[in-house]
Amino acid sequence: MQQKNNMDHFIIALAGNKSDIPKSEWQITDDMMSDLKTKLNLNDALIEEHTSARTGEGVKELFLNIA
């Protein structure tokens, strides 16, 4: 018997990198992230965090939220 995929078994995390640059220069805005969550019907199932690979900002928080 084939089992259907159930999104309750997955954690989806979206990391918006380069949060160390001015917000006006971000290529992915908060509105874009919100629109994506709505479009994919993930309003309650998506973990999102703005991060910076250069400074480490938000990286620990993202992984703690996933855990």
C-alpha positions in Angstrom: 0.0 0.0 0.0 1.4 3.4 -1.0 1.4 6.1 1.6 0.5 9.7 0.8 2.9 12.4 1.7 1.8 14.3 4.8 3.4 17.7 5.4 2.9 17.2 9.2 6.0 15.0 9.0 8.3 17.7 7.6 9.9 20.8 8.9 10.4 23.6 6.3 12.8 26.4 7.1 13.6 29.4 5.0 16.8 31.3 5.7 17.0 34.7 4.2 20.8 35.3 4.0 22.7 38.6 4.1 20.8 40.2 6.9 24.0 42.1 7.7 23.4 44.4 4.7 20.9 47.3 4.8 17.3 46.1 4.6 16.7 48.3 1.6 19.2 46.1 -0.3 17.7 42.7 0.6 16.6 40.7 -2.5 14.0 38.8 -0.5 11.7 41.1 1.5 9.5 40.2 4.4 6.5 40.6 2.1 8.0 38.1 -0.4 8.4 35.6 2.4 4.9 36.2 3.6 3.5 35.8 0.0 5.4 32.5 -0.4 4.0 31.1 2.8 0.5 32.0 1.7 1.0 30.7 -1.9 2.3 27.3 -0.6 -0.3 27.2 2.2 2.5 27.0 4.8 1.3 29.8 7.1 1.8 27.7 10.3 4.3 25.2 9.0 7.2 27.4 7.8 10.1 28.5 10.0 11.7 31.6 8.7 14.7 33.5 9.9 16.9 36.3 8.5 20.5 35.2 8.7 24.0 36.3 7.9 26.7 33.8 7.0 29.3 36.6 7.5 28.3 37.5 11.1 26.4 34.4 12.1 23.3 36.5 13.0 20.1 34.4 13.1 21.9 31.1 12.3 21.7 29.6 15.9 18.2 30.8 16.3 17.1 29.1 13.0 18.6 25.8 14.1 17.1 26.0 17.5 13.7 26.7 16.0 14.1 23.6 13.8 15.1 21.5 16.8 
